[in-house]
């Protein structure tokens, strides 16, 4: 028997996310309604909005939903490959927009602002990455670069490359960042040693290392804030 679908155009006036967005604006829509627009239709026994609500309930949050693979999304009855891809693509665009918005911060004035820049990039990774933010003399971010990418146990940082990039970009200071996939914020002895090594190298080149942040999915550790820098 052919499966029946109820496209949005056949819903009642109160249950049309696309029309609601046009009439009331995007902020008037719930998360489920926005996802319903992405997947377009539900199934014989379930509207797209109800299906979206079920997906959100199963994922617990948009953050968790954004980490799901195509196969994981397809475990939800009513979600095929095309719908799964649409959801993943939309959430990835949101993550990238968040990253771009963060980079446009006028000036780095706190460790929290650094966290807001880097969390969308490395906060949810399953492996460790080491990044550097390069700043001008007004503490504005002029560039950022990934220095290394490693396994879950650690990563290697090339000190010479850090300052080569700093000098090429005209940076007068920099901030070190790396993630701990384990969620443990405590710095390792290796973290402390590479921070000390980079700080000493920067002093000889007149490029100041301002801070080192360890970043997890929801929290961060700042060497400066903890008074060990």
C-alpha positions as a Markdown table, in Angstrom:
| # | Residue | x | y | z |
|---|---|---|---|---|
| 1 | Unk | 0.0 | 0.0 | 0.0 |
| 2 | Unk | 1.4 | 3.4 | -1.0 |
| 3 | Unk | 2.3 | 5.6 | 2.0 |
| 4 | Unk | 0.2 | 8.7 | 2.3 |
| 5 | Unk | 1.8 | 12.0 | 3.2 |
| 6 | Unk | 0.3 | 15.3 | 4.4 |
| 7 | Unk | 2.2 | 18.1 | 2.9 |
| 8 | Unk | 2.2 | 21.5 | 4.6 |
| 9 | Unk | -0.1 | 23.0 | 2.1 |
| 10 | Unk | -2.9 | 20.7 | 3.3 |
| 11 | Unk | -2.5 | 21.4 | 7.0 |
| 12 | Unk | -4.9 | 23.7 | 8.9 |
| 13 | Unk | -4.1 | 27.4 | 9.0 |
| 14 | Unk | -2.8 | 27.1 | 12.6 |
| 15 | Unk | -0.3 | 24.3 | 11.7 |
| 16 | Unk | 1.6 | 25.7 | 8.7 |
| 17 | Unk | 5.1 | 26.6 | 9.7 |
| 18 | Unk | 6.0 | 28.2 | 6.4 |
| 19 | Unk | 3.0 | 30.4 | 6.4 |
| 20 | Unk | 3.6 | 31.2 | 10.1 |
| 21 | Unk | 7.2 | 32.3 | 9.3 |
| 22 | Unk | 6.0 | 34.5 | 6.5 |
| 23 | Unk | 3.3 | 36.2 | 8.6 |
| 24 | Unk | 4.9 | 36.4 | 12.0 |
| 25 | Unk | 8.6 | 36.1 | 11.4 |
| 26 | Unk | 11.2 | 33.3 | 12.1 |
| 27 | Unk | 11.3 | 34.0 | 15.8 |
| 28 | Unk | 7.7 | 33.1 | 16.2 |
| 29 | Unk | 8.4 | 29.5 | 15.2 |
| 30 | Unk | 9.3 | 26.7 | 17.7 |
| 31 | Unk | 12.4 | 24.5 | 17.1 |
| 32 | Unk | 10.0 | 21.7 | 15.9 |
| 33 | Unk | 8.3 | 24.0 | 13.4 |
| 34 | Unk | 11.6 | 25.1 | 12.0 |
| 35 | Unk | 12.7 | 21.5 | 11.6 |
| 36 | Unk | 9.3 | 20.7 | 10.0 |
| 37 | Unk | 10.0 | 23.2 | 7.3 |
| 38 | Unk | 13.2 | 21.3 | 6.5 |
| 39 | Unk | 11.6 | 17.9 | 6.3 |
| 40 | Unk | 8.5 | 19.3 | 4.4 |
| 41 | Unk | 6.2 | 16.4 | 5.2 |
| 42 | Unk | 5.3 | 13.9 | 7.8 |
| 43 | Unk | 3.8 | 10.4 | 7.3 |
| 44 | Unk | 0.4 | 8.9 | 7.2 |
| 45 | Unk | -0.1 | 9.1 | 10.9 |
| 46 | Unk | 2.1 | 12.0 | 11.9 |
| 47 | Unk | 2.5 | 15.6 | 10.8 |
| 48 | Unk | 5.9 | 17.0 | 10.1 |
| 49 | Unk | 5.6 | 19.1 | 13.3 |
| 50 | Unk | 4.8 | 16.1 | 15.4 |
| 51 | Unk | 7.6 | 14.1 | 13.8 |
| 52 | Unk | 10.0 | 17.0 | 14.5 |
| 53 | Unk | 8.8 | 17.1 | 18.1 |
| 54 | Unk | 9.6 | 13.4 | 18.4 |
| 55 | Unk | 13.0 | 13.8 | 17.0 |
| 56 | Unk | 13.8 | 16.7 | 19.4 |
| 57 | Unk | 12.5 | 14.7 | 22.3 |
| 58 | Unk | 14.8 | 11.8 | 21.3 |
| 59 | Unk | 17.8 | 14.0 | 20.8 |
| 60 | Unk | 17.2 | 16.0 | 24.1 |
| 61 | Unk | 18.5 | 19.3 | 22.6 |
| 62 | Unk | 19.5 | 21.0 | 19.3 |
| 63 | Unk | 23.1 | 20.7 | 20.3 |
| 64 | Unk | 22.8 | 16.9 | 20.6 |
| 65 | Unk | 20.8 | 16.8 | 17.4 |
| 66 | Unk | 23.6 | 18.6 | 15.6 |
| 67 | Unk | 26.0 | 15.7 | 16.5 |
| 68 | Unk | 23.8 | 13.0 | 15.0 |
| 69 | Unk | 24.9 | 11.1 | 11.9 |
| 70 | Unk | 22.7 | 10.4 | 8.9 |
| 71 | Unk | 22.2 | 6.8 | 10.1 |
| 72 | Unk | 21.3 | 7.9 | 13.7 |
| 73 | Unk | 18.7 | 10.3 | 12.3 |
| 74 | Unk | 17.3 | 7.6 | 10.1 |
| 75 | Unk | 16.6 | 5.5 | 13.2 |
| 76 | Unk | 13.6 | 7.9 | 13.8 |
| 77 | Unk | 10.6 | 6.4 | 12.0 |
| 78 | Unk | 9.6 | 8.8 | 9.2 |
| 79 | Unk | 13.1 | 10.1 | 8.6 |
| 80 | Unk | 14.7 | 8.9 | 5.4 |
| 81 | Unk | 18.1 | 9.8 | 4.0 |
| 82 | Unk | 17.1 | 13.0 | 2.3 |
| 83 | Unk | 15.4 | 14.4 | 5.4 |
| 84 | Unk | 18.4 | 13.4 | 7.6 |
| 85 | Unk | 20.7 | 15.2 | 5.2 |
| 86 | Unk | 18.5 | 18.3 | 5.2 |
| 87 | Unk | 18.6 | 18.4 | 9.0 |
| 88 | Unk | 22.4 | 17.9 | 9.2 |
| 89 | Unk | 23.0 | 20.6 | 6.6 |
| 90 | Unk | 20.8 | 23.1 | 8.3 |
| 91 | Unk | 22.4 | 22.6 | 11.7 |
| 92 | Unk | 25.9 | 22.7 | 10.2 |
| 93 | Unk | 25.1 | 26.1 | 8.6 |
| 94 | Unk | 23.9 | 27.3 | 12.0 |
| 95 | Unk | 27.2 | 26.2 | 13.6 |
| 96 | Unk | 29.2 | 27.9 | 10.9 |
| 97 | Unk | 27.2 | 31.1 | 11.3 |
| 98 | Unk | 27.8 | 31.1 | 15.0 |
| 99 | Unk | 31.6 | 30.7 | 14.4 |
| 100 | Unk | 31.5 | 33.6 | 11.9 |
| 101 | Unk | 29.6 | 35.8 | 14.3 |
| 102 | Unk | 32.1 | 35.1 | 17.0 |
| 103 | Unk | 35.1 | 36.0 | 14.9 |
| 104 | Unk | 33.4 | 39.4 | 14.2 |
| 105 | Unk | 33.7 | 40.4 | 17.9 |
| 106 | Unk | 35.3 | 43.8 | 18.0 |
| 107 | Unk | 37.8 | 43.1 | 20.7 |
| 108 | Unk | 38.9 | 40.3 | 22.9 |
| 109 | Unk | 38.3 | 41.5 | 26.5 |
| 110 | Unk | 37.8 | 38.3 | 28.4 |
| 111 | Unk | 38.4 | 34.5 | 28.2 |
| 112 | Unk | 34.7 | 34.0 | 27.7 |
| 113 | Unk | 34.8 | 35.8 | 24.3 |
| 114 | Unk | 37.6 | 33.4 | 23.3 |
| 115 | Unk | 35.5 | 30.5 | 24.3 |
| 116 | Unk | 32.6 | 31.8 | 22.2 |
| 117 | Unk | 34.9 | 32.0 | 19.2 |
| 118 | Unk | 36.4 | 28.6 | 19.6 |
| 119 | Unk | 33.7 | 26.4 | 21.1 |
| 120 | Unk | 31.8 | 26.0 | 17.8 |
| 121 | Unk | 35.0 | 25.0 | 16.1 |
| 122 | Unk | 36.6 | 22.5 | 18.6 |
| 123 | Unk | 34.2 | 22.2 | 21.6 |
| 124 | Unk | 32.4 | 19.1 | 20.2 |
| 125 | Unk | 35.2 | 17.2 | 18.5 |
| 126 | Unk | 36.0 | 13.6 | 19.4 |
| 127 | Unk | 39.7 | 14.2 | 18.9 |
| 128 | Unk | 42.1 | 16.9 | 20.2 |
| 129 | Unk | 43.0 | 20.0 | 18.1 |
| 130 | Unk | 45.3 | 22.9 | 19.0 |
| 131 | Unk | 44.5 | 26.3 | 17.6 |
| 132 | Unk | 45.9 | 29.8 | 17.9 |
| 133 | Unk | 44.1 | 33.1 | 17.7 |
| 134 | Unk | 46.4 | 35.9 | 16.4 |
| 135 | Unk | 45.6 | 39.4 | 17.6 |
| 136 | Unk | 46.7 | 42.9 | 16.7 |
| 137 | Unk | 47.7 | 45.6 | 19.1 |
| 138 | Unk | 44.1 | 46.5 | 19.8 |
| 139 | Unk | 43.4 | 42.9 | 20.8 |
| 140 | Unk | 41.3 | 42.3 | 17.7 |
| 141 | Unk | 41.4 | 38.9 | 16.2 |
| 142 | Unk | 43.0 | 39.1 | 12.8 |
| 143 | Unk | 43.3 | 35.4 | 12.1 |
| 144 | Unk | 43.1 | 32.0 | 13.6 |
| 145 | Unk | 44.9 | 28.8 | 12.7 |
| 146 | Unk | 44.8 | 25.1 | 13.5 |
| 147 | Unk | 48.3 | 24.1 | 14.5 |
| 148 | Unk | 47.8 | 20.4 | 15.0 |
| 149 | Unk | 45.2 | 17.6 | 15.0 |
| 150 | Unk | 45.6 | 14.5 | 17.0 |
| 151 | Unk | 44.0 | 11.5 | 18.6 |
| 152 | Unk | 42.0 | 11.6 | 21.7 |
| 153 | Unk | 45.1 | 11.3 | 23.8 |
| 154 | Unk | 46.9 | 14.4 | 22.7 |
| 155 | Unk | 48.5 | 16.5 | 20.0 |
| 156 | Unk | 51.8 | 18.0 | 19.0 |
| 157 | Unk | 52.5 | 21.7 | 18.6 |
| 158 | Unk | 55.3 | 23.2 | 16.4 |
| 159 | Unk | 56.5 | 26.2 | 18.2 |
| 160 | Unk | 58.3 | 27.6 | 15.2 |
| 161 | Unk | 55.2 | 27.4 | 13.1 |
| 162 | Unk | 53.2 | 29.3 | 15.7 |
| 163 | Unk | 55.5 | 32.3 | 15.5 |
| 164 | Unk | 56.0 | 32.1 | 11.8 |
| 165 | Unk | 52.3 | 32.5 | 11.4 |
| 166 | Unk | 52.3 | 35.3 | 14.0 |
| 167 | Unk | 55.0 | 37.3 | 12.2 |
| 168 | Unk | 53.4 | 36.7 | 8.8 |
| 169 | Unk | 50.0 | 38.1 | 10.0 |
| 170 | Unk | 51.6 | 41.0 | 11.8 |
| 171 | Unk | 50.2 | 39.8 | 15.1 |
| 172 | Unk | 51.5 | 41.4 | 18.3 |
| 173 | Unk | 49.9 | 38.8 | 20.6 |
| 174 | Unk | 48.2 | 35.5 | 20.5 |
| 175 | Unk | 45.9 | 33.2 | 22.5 |
| 176 | Unk | 46.4 | 29.4 | 22.6 |
| 177 | Unk | 43.4 | 27.1 | 22.6 |
| 178 | Unk | 42.9 | 23.4 | 22.5 |
| 179 | Unk | 40.0 | 21.0 | 23.4 |
| 180 | Unk | 39.7 | 18.1 | 25.8 |
| 181 | Unk | 37.3 | 15.6 | 24.2 |
| 182 | Unk | 37.1 | 13.8 | 27.6 |
| 183 | Unk | 35.4 | 16.8 | 29.1 |
| 184 | Unk | 38.0 | 17.1 | 31.8 |
| 185 | Unk | 39.1 | 20.8 | 32.1 |
| 186 | Unk | 42.2 | 20.2 | 34.2 |
| 187 | Unk | 45.4 | 21.0 | 32.3 |
| 188 | Unk | 47.9 | 18.2 | 31.9 |
| 189 | Unk | 51.6 | 18.6 | 32.5 |
| 190 | Unk | 52.1 | 18.6 | 28.8 |
| 191 | Unk | 49.6 | 21.5 | 28.5 |
| 192 | Unk | 51.6 | 23.5 | 31.1 |
| 193 | Unk | 54.9 | 22.7 | 29.4 |
| 194 | Unk | 53.9 | 23.8 | 25.9 |
| 195 | Unk | 52.3 | 27.0 | 27.3 |
| 196 | Unk | 55.5 | 27.8 | 29.1 |
| 197 | Unk | 57.6 | 27.0 | 26.0 |
| 198 | Unk | 55.4 | 29.2 | 23.7 |
| 199 | Unk | 55.4 | 32.1 | 26.3 |
| 200 | Unk | 59.2 | 32.1 | 26.5 |
| 201 | Unk | 59.5 | 32.0 | 22.7 |
| 202 | Unk | 57.1 | 34.9 | 22.3 |
| 203 | Unk | 59.0 | 37.1 | 24.7 |
| 204 | Unk | 62.1 | 36.9 | 22.5 |
| 205 | Unk | 60.1 | 37.8 | 19.4 |
| 206 | Unk | 58.0 | 40.5 | 21.1 |
| 207 | Unk | 54.8 | 38.5 | 20.5 |
| 208 | Unk | 53.0 | 38.1 | 23.8 |
| 209 | Unk | 51.1 | 34.9 | 24.6 |
| 210 | Unk | 48.0 | 36.3 | 26.4 |
| 211 | Unk | 46.3 | 33.1 | 27.6 |
| 212 | Unk | 45.8 | 29.4 | 27.0 |
| 213 | Unk | 42.2 | 28.0 | 27.0 |
| 214 | Unk | 41.2 | 24.4 | 27.4 |
| 215 | Unk | 37.8 | 24.0 | 25.8 |
| 216 | Unk | 35.1 | 21.4 | 26.2 |
| 217 | Unk | 31.5 | 21.2 | 24.9 |
| 218 | Unk | 30.1 | 23.6 | 27.5 |
| 219 | Unk | 32.9 | 24.9 | 29.7 |
| 220 | Unk | 36.5 | 26.2 | 29.5 |
| 221 | Unk | 39.6 | 26.6 | 31.6 |
| 222 | Unk | 41.7 | 29.8 | 31.3 |
| 223 | Unk | 45.3 | 29.7 | 32.5 |
| 224 | Unk | 45.0 | 33.5 | 33.2 |
| 225 | Unk | 41.7 | 33.3 | 35.1 |
| 226 | Unk | 43.1 | 30.5 | 37.2 |
| 227 | Unk | 46.3 | 32.5 | 38.0 |
| 228 | Unk | 48.8 | 30.0 | 36.7 |
| 229 | Unk | 49.9 | 32.0 | 33.7 |
